[in-house]
Amino acid sequence: MLALTKKTDYALIALSYLARCEGSVISARELSRLSHVPQPLLTNILKTMAQAGVVVSERGSLGGYTLAKPASEISLYDLLTVMEGPFQFVQCVETSNTSEGTSCDLVPSCPIRQPAQRIHGRLKDFLTHVTLDELVADSNEPARIQMNEPAAESQPKVRELAI
């Protein structure tokens, strides 16, 4: 069965919060509080996404993370390849039309290789066209996110978000 790993699922959750607060810097601690993802795991996920250029890390006491580009330019395919590695529906798509370099010994006689490669292409195309902003727009989450910010204010900042 095709399924996202927990790590990729958590990355999507974190990105959805960053997309809802686009333009704001949110700390890993705050993202963890909002998403209920364990902070050490979330920190590693955010580092991976920062190294890949999906998010930007800002250092310092008011530091945190923001999206590196608009949510409309971050595809599900981008995220999957960052978190999971190269996308492969079947092993024989490692090379285009030759059996050299594939990890499948059945390539020379495989009756489903061409259809499987077509399915791979369609899945890749679909994942490339599903963007983070679509995922956020389809969410049932409320449009208000309460953010605790390390400021002199006594009340946490509540941000109204238009979804």
C-alpha positions in Angstrom: 0.0 0.0 0.0 1.2 3.5 -0.8 1.3 5.6 2.3 3.3 8.6 3.7 5.7 7.8 6.4 5.1 9.5 9.8 8.0 11.8 9.2 6.5 13.0 5.9 3.1 13.3 7.5 4.6 15.5 10.3 6.5 17.6 7.7 3.2 18.2 5.9 1.5 19.2 9.1 4.4 21.7 10.0 4.3 23.1 6.5 0.5 23.6 6.7 1.0 25.7 9.9 3.8 27.7 8.2 1.5 28.3 5.2 -1.3 29.5 7.4 1.1 32.0 9.0 2.9 33.0 5.8 5.2 35.8 6.5 5.6 35.0 10.2 8.5 33.3 11.8 7.4 30.4 13.9 9.8 28.6 16.3 10.1 24.8 16.3 8.8 24.9 19.9 5.6 26.8 18.8 5.1 24.5 15.8 5.4 21.5 18.1 2.8 23.0 20.4 0.4 23.8 17.6 0.8 20.5 15.8 1.4 18.1 18.8 4.4 16.7 17.0 7.3 15.9 19.4 9.7 18.8 19.3 13.0 16.8 18.8 11.5 14.9 15.8 10.0 18.1 14.4 13.3 19.9 14.7 15.0 17.2 12.7 12.3 17.4 10.0 12.6 21.2 9.9 16.4 21.0 9.5 16.0 18.5 6.6 13.5 20.8 4.9 15.7 23.9 5.5 18.7 22.1 3.9 16.5 21.3 0.9 15.3 24.9 0.6 11.7 24.2 1.4 11.8 26.3 4.6 14.1 29.1 5.8 15.6 28.9 9.2 16.1 32.2 11.1 18.5 32.1 14.1 18.3 34.0 17.3 15.9 34.5 20.2 13.1 35.5 17.8 14.1 33.0 15.2 12.2 30.1 13.8 11.0 28.9 10.4 9.1 30.4 7.4 8.3 29.0 4.0 11.2 29.5 1.5 8.7 30.3 -1.3 4.9 30.7 -1.6 2.8 27.7 -0.7 1.5 27.7 -4.3 5.0 26.8 -5.4 5.6 23.9 -3.0 4.3 20.7 -4.4 3.6 17.4 -2.7 6.2 15.9 -5.0 8.8 18.3 -3.8 8.1 17.4 -0.2 8.0 13.6 -0.9 11.4 13.7 -2.6 12.9 15.8 0.2 11.6 13.5 3.0 11.5 10.1 1.3 14.1 10.4 -1.5 13.5 9.8 -5.2 9.9 8.9 -6.1 9.6 5.4 -7.5 6.3 3.6 -8.1 8.2 0.6 -9.3 11.9 -0.3 -9.3 12.3 -0.3 -13.1 11.7 3.5 -13.4 15.3 4.1 -12.2 16.4 4.3 -15.8 14.3 5.3 -18.8 14.2 2.4 -21.3 17.1 0.2 -20.5 17.4 -2.6 -18.0 20.9 -1.4 -17.0 21.1 0.1 -13.6 17.7 -1.1 -12.3 17.5 -3.2 -9.2 14.9 -5.5 -10.8 16.1 -8.7 -12.4 12.8 -9.2 -14.3 13.1 -6.1 -16.5 14.0 -8.0 -19.7 10.9 -10.2 -19.5 8.5 -8.1 -17.5 5.0 -7.8 -19.1 3.9 -4.8 -16.9 7.0 -2.6 -17.2 5.6 -0.1 -19.7 2.1 0.2 -18.0 3.9 0.5 -14.6 6.1 3.3 -16.0 3.0 5.1 -17.4 1.3 4.8 -13.9 4.6 6.2 -12.4 4.5 9.1 -14.8 0.8 9.9 -14.0 1.4 9.7 -10.2 4.5 11.9 -10.5 2.5 14.4 -12.6 -0.4 14.4 -10.1 1.9 14.9 -7.1 3.7 17.7 -8.9 0.4 19.5 -9.4 -0.9 19.2 -5.8 0.4 22.2 -4.0 0.7 23.1 -0.3 -1.8 25.9 -0.7 -4.4 23.4 -2.0 -3.8 21.2 1.0 -4.2 24.1 3.3 -7.3 25.4 1.5 -9.0 22.0 1.8 -8.3 21.7 5.5 -11.1 21.7 8.1 -8.8 23.4 10.6 -10.1 26.7 12.0 -8.8 29.8 10.5 -7.5 31.1 13.8 -4.1 30.0 15.2 -3.1 31.1 18.6 0.6 31.7 18.8 2.6 32.2 22.0 5.4 34.7 21.2 8.3 35.5 23.5 7.4 39.1 23.9 6.6 41.5 26.7 2.9 41.1 26.0 0.9 39.2 28.6 -1.6 37.9 26.1 -0.7 35.4 23.4 -0.9 36.8 19.9 -3.9 35.5 17.9 -3.6 35.7 14.2 -6.7 35.8 11.9 -6.0 33.9 8.8 -8.1 34.1 5.6 -8.4 30.5 4.3 
